Amino acid sequence: MSALASKKDEDWSKVGVDKLMNQISGLTRAVAYKKRVELQNKTDLEAGADDIKSALWTAMAKERPDLYRQVSAYLDRKTQEGGT
C-alpha cells in the first residue's frame, strides 16, 4: 500500500488501465482472503474457548457445587443488571 501511495502522478499515467484493473482485483482478493482467514481463526478460537468453558462448568458443578451455585448466581445477577 505504501508503494501505491508514494507513486507520483506521472507514474500513474504510464500504467495501462488493464494492468491497473488487474492489480486492483488482486488487492481486493488478497484483502478478502485475509479477512476470511481472520474470521476463521477467530471462530476456531471461540470454539476452543467454549469447549474450555463447558469443561470448566461441568467440573465445577461436579467437584465444587457450592462454588458453581455462587458463580451462577453472580452471573445471573450481572445479566439482570445489564452486564455492569
C-alpha positions in Angstrom: 0.0 0.0 0.0 2.8 2.4 0.8 4.2 1.8 -2.7 0.9 2.8 -4.2 0.7 5.9 -2.0 4.2 7.0 -2.9 3.6 7.0 -6.7 3.8 10.3 -8.5 1.0 11.5 -10.8 3.2 11.0 -13.9 3.9 7.4 -12.8 0.1 6.7 -12.8 -0.3 8.0 -16.4 2.3 5.4 -17.6 0.2 2.5 -16.2 -2.2 0.8 -18.5 -5.8 0.6 -17.5 -5.9 -3.2 -17.9 -2.9 -3.6 -15.7 -4.3 -1.3 -13.1 -7.6 -3.1 -13.0 -5.8 -6.4 -12.7 -3.8 -5.1 -9.7 -7.0 -3.7 -8.1 -8.6 -7.1 -8.5 -5.6 -8.8 -6.9 -5.6 -6.4 -4.0 -9.3 -7.0 -3.5 -8.9 -10.8 -3.5 -6.0 -10.5 -1.0 -8.0 -8.4 1.4 -11.0 -10.7 1.2 -8.8 -13.7 1.8 -7.1 -12.0 4.8 -10.5 -11.2 6.3 -11.8 -14.7 5.7 -8.7 -16.2 7.4 -9.0 -13.9 10.4 -12.7 -14.7 10.8 -12.0 -18.4 10.6 -9.2 -18.1 13.2 -11.5 -16.1 15.5 -14.2 -18.8 15.1 -11.8 -21.6 15.9 -10.5 -19.7 19.0 -14.1 -19.0 20.1 -15.0 -22.7 19.6 -12.0 -23.7 21.7 -12.8 -21.2 24.4 -16.4 -22.5 24.5 -15.1 -26.1 24.9 -12.9 -25.0 27.8 -15.7 -23.1 29.5 -18.0 -26.1 29.1 -15.4 -28.4 30.7 -14.8 -25.9 33.5 -18.5 -25.6 34.3 -19.0 -29.4 34.2 -16.1 -30.0 36.5 -17.1 -27.2 38.9 -20.7 -28.4 39.1 -19.4 -31.9 40.0 -16.4 -31.1 42.2 -17.5 -27.8 43.8 -21.3 -27.5 43.6 -21.2 -24.6 46.2 -18.9 -22.6 44.0 -20.9 -23.5 40.9 -24.1 -22.1 42.5 -22.3 -18.9 43.7 -20.8 -18.2 40.3 -24.0 -19.0 38.5 -25.9 -16.7 40.9 -23.4 -13.9 40.4 -23.6 -14.2 36.6 -27.4 -14.2 36.7 -27.3 -11.0 38.8 -24.9 -9.3 36.4 -27.0 -10.4 33.4 -30.1 -8.9 35.0 -28.2 -5.7 35.8 -27.2 -5.3 32.2 -23.7 -6.6 32.5 -22.3 -3.8 34.6 
